[in-house]
Amino acid sequence: MSKFCAKGHQMEESWDTCPTCQTTGYQVPAAPPPAKTRLETDSSKDFPGAGSPGASASAGSGAAAGAVPGAGRRTVLISEKRKPPVVGWFVAMSGDQKGEDFRLHDGKNTVGSASDSQVILRDNTVSGQHASIRYEDGKFLLTDLDSSNGTYLNDRKVVREELKDNDEIRFGEVIVKFKRL
């Protein structure tokens, strides 16, 4: 690990005096905070080498012959920002993205052609921020965001409307089917 003098000059580990500024003492850079992790358990088939001849069990573990302690378990990083739970989804029924599905999360979901939309529809008839779908208290509310080509719910132009399972929504020329969980 590198060390630095009080003025920030890098020093060799064995030096007590900085050759640049002749100060004594040093500071060690602070270690980054430890990453948060969790233990996931899966079947051993998901882990290459689990149960293979090269894998060995610890002595005294009480494991059966051929079993690998901890097989099917792994430590994974927990992202700091968790996404809200998935509450529904869209399936594109037309356009270049036909057949693709888009997850809707609790809270506000924006639909548009802009890269910062939660549901990105790549079509020149879809506005950058075309519409929003808000999920609150068990209800989905569709709101048109003053889009150029309008938002249609079951072939009827809408500004703000509650969604029901299996509704068809048209953003510009792209039709999606709505499904709720």
C-alpha positions as CSV (number, residue, x, y, z in Angstrom):
1,M,0.0,0.0,0.0
2,S,1.4,3.4,-0.8
3,K,1.9,6.1,1.8
4,F,1.9,9.9,1.4
5,C,3.4,12.8,3.3
6,A,1.1,15.3,5.0
7,K,1.3,17.5,1.8
8,G,0.2,14.6,-0.4
9,H,3.6,13.5,-2.0
10,Q,3.9,9.8,-2.5
11,M,6.6,8.1,-0.4
12,E,8.2,4.7,-0.4
13,E,7.1,2.4,2.4
14,S,10.5,2.5,4.1
15,W,10.9,6.3,4.1
16,D,10.2,8.4,7.2
17,T,11.0,11.8,5.6
18,C,9.5,13.1,2.3
19,P,12.3,13.7,-0.2
20,T,10.2,16.5,-1.9
21,C,9.3,18.7,1.0
22,Q,11.4,17.2,3.9
23,T,8.4,16.7,6.2
24,T,8.3,13.8,8.6
25,G,5.3,11.6,9.1
26,Y,2.9,10.2,6.6
27,Q,-0.8,9.5,6.0
28,V,-2.3,6.3,4.6
29,P,-5.1,6.8,2.1
30,A,-8.5,5.8,3.6
31,A,-9.8,2.4,2.5
32,P,-13.0,2.5,0.5
33,P,-16.1,1.5,2.5
34,P,-16.7,-2.3,2.3
35,A,-19.3,-3.4,-0.3
36,K,-22.6,-4.6,1.0
37,T,-23.3,-8.2,0.1
38,R,-25.9,-10.9,0.6
39,L,-25.8,-14.7,0.4
40,E,-27.8,-16.2,-2.5
41,T,-28.7,-19.9,-2.6
42,D,-29.1,-21.7,-5.9
43,S,-29.0,-25.3,-7.1
44,S,-25.5,-26.6,-7.5
45,K,-26.0,-27.0,-11.3
46,D,-25.7,-23.2,-11.6
47,F,-22.1,-23.3,-10.2
48,P,-19.4,-24.8,-12.4
49,G,-17.1,-27.1,-10.5
50,A,-19.6,-27.7,-7.7
51,G,-19.4,-31.5,-7.0
52,S,-16.6,-31.9,-9.5
53,P,-13.6,-34.1,-8.8
54,G,-11.4,-31.1,-8.2
55,A,-13.7,-29.7,-5.4
56,S,-13.0,-30.9,-1.9
57,A,-15.0,-31.0,1.3
58,S,-13.5,-29.7,4.5
59,A,-12.5,-32.3,7.0
60,G,-14.9,-32.8,9.8
61,S,-17.7,-31.0,8.0
62,G,-20.0,-33.9,8.3
63,A,-20.8,-33.6,4.6
64,A,-21.7,-36.7,2.7
65,A,-19.2,-38.2,0.3
66,G,-19.1,-36.1,-2.9
67,A,-21.1,-33.2,-1.4
68,V,-19.5,-29.8,-1.4
69,P,-20.2,-27.6,1.7
70,G,-21.7,-24.3,0.5
71,A,-22.5,-25.7,-3.0
72,G,-25.3,-23.7,-4.4
73,R,-24.5,-20.6,-2.4
74,R,-22.7,-17.5,-3.4
75,T,-22.1,-14.0,-2.2
76,V,-23.4,-11.2,-4.4
77,L,-23.2,-7.4,-4.2
78,I,-26.2,-5.5,-3.2
79,S,-26.7,-2.4,-5.2
80,E,-27.1,0.8,-3.2
81,K,-30.2,1.9,-5.1
82,R,-32.8,-0.7,-5.2
83,K,-35.5,-0.6,-7.9
84,P,-39.1,-0.5,-6.6
85,P,-41.0,-3.8,-7.1
86,V,-42.4,-4.7,-10.5
87,V,-46.2,-4.3,-10.5
88,G,-47.0,-4.7,-14.2
89,W,-45.6,-4.6,-17.7
90,F,-46.2,-3.7,-21.4
91,V,-45.8,-5.9,-24.4
92,A,-45.2,-4.2,-27.7
93,M,-47.8,-5.4,-30.2
94,S,-46.5,-3.3,-33.2
95,G,-43.4,-1.5,-34.5
96,D,-39.8,-2.4,-34.5
97,Q,-39.9,-3.6,-30.9
98,K,-42.9,-6.0,-31.5
99,G,-42.8,-8.8,-28.9
100,E,-40.5,-6.9,-26.4
101,D,-41.8,-6.5,-22.9
102,F,-41.2,-3.5,-20.5
103,R,-41.5,-3.7,-16.8
104,L,-43.5,-1.2,-14.8
105,H,-42.4,-0.4,-11.2
106,D,-44.2,1.0,-8.2
107,G,-44.4,4.8,-8.5
108,K,-44.0,6.8,-11.7
109,N,-42.9,5.2,-15.0
110,T,-42.3,7.4,-18.0
111,V,-42.8,6.3,-21.5
112,G,-41.1,7.9,-24.5
113,S,-38.2,7.8,-27.0
114,A,-35.8,9.6,-24.7
115,S,-33.0,7.6,-23.1
116,D,-34.0,8.6,-19.5
117,S,-37.5,7.1,-19.9
118,Q,-38.2,3.9,-18.0
119,V,-40.1,2.5,-21.0
120,I,-38.1,3.5,-24.1
121,L,-40.0,3.1,-27.4
122,R,-37.7,3.6,-30.4
123,D,-40.1,5.1,-32.9
124,N,-40.2,8.6,-34.5
125,T,-43.9,9.0,-33.7
126,V,-43.2,8.7,-30.0
127,S,-42.3,11.9,-28.1
128,G,-39.3,12.0,-25.9
129,Q,-41.5,12.2,-22.8
130,H,-44.7,10.9,-24.3
131,A,-46.7,9.7,-21.2
132,S,-46.4,8.5,-17.7
133,I,-47.9,5.5,-15.8
134,R,-48.2,5.9,-12.1
135,Y,-48.9,3.0,-9.8
136,E,-50.3,4.0,-6.4
137,D,-52.8,2.3,-4.0
138,G,-53.3,-0.6,-6.4
139,K,-54.3,1.5,-9.4
140,F,-52.5,2.4,-12.6
141,L,-53.0,5.9,-13.9
142,L,-52.0,6.7,-17.5
143,T,-51.3,10.4,-18.2
144,D,-50.4,11.9,-21.6
145,L,-47.5,14.4,-21.2
146,D,-48.6,16.8,-24.0
147,S,-47.2,14.4,-26.7
148,S,-47.2,15.4,-30.3
149,N,-49.1,12.4,-31.6
150,G,-51.3,11.6,-28.6
151,T,-52.0,8.7,-26.3
152,Y,-54.9,6.4,-27.1
153,L,-56.4,3.9,-24.7
154,N,-58.4,1.2,-26.5
155,D,-58.7,3.4,-29.6
156,R,-59.9,6.4,-27.6
157,K,-57.7,9.5,-27.2
158,V,-57.0,10.2,-23.5
159,V,-55.3,12.7,-21.4
160,R,-55.6,10.9,-18.0
161,E,-57.2,7.6,-17.5
162,E,-57.1,4.5,-15.2
163,L,-55.7,1.4,-16.8
164,K,-57.2,-2.1,-16.5
165,D,-55.6,-5.4,-17.2
166,N,-55.3,-6.2,-21.0
167,D,-55.9,-2.6,-22.1
168,E,-54.3,-1.6,-25.4
169,I,-52.4,1.7,-25.4
170,R,-51.1,3.5,-28.5
171,F,-48.2,5.9,-28.1
172,G,-47.8,7.6,-31.5
173,E,-48.0,4.5,-33.8
174,V,-46.7,2.0,-31.3
175,I,-49.3,-0.3,-29.7
176,V,-48.6,-2.0,-26.4
177,K,-50.7,-4.4,-24.3
178,F,-50.9,-3.7,-20.6
179,K,-50.7,-6.5,-18.0
180,R,-50.8,-6.0,-14.2
181,L,-49.5,-8.4,-11.6
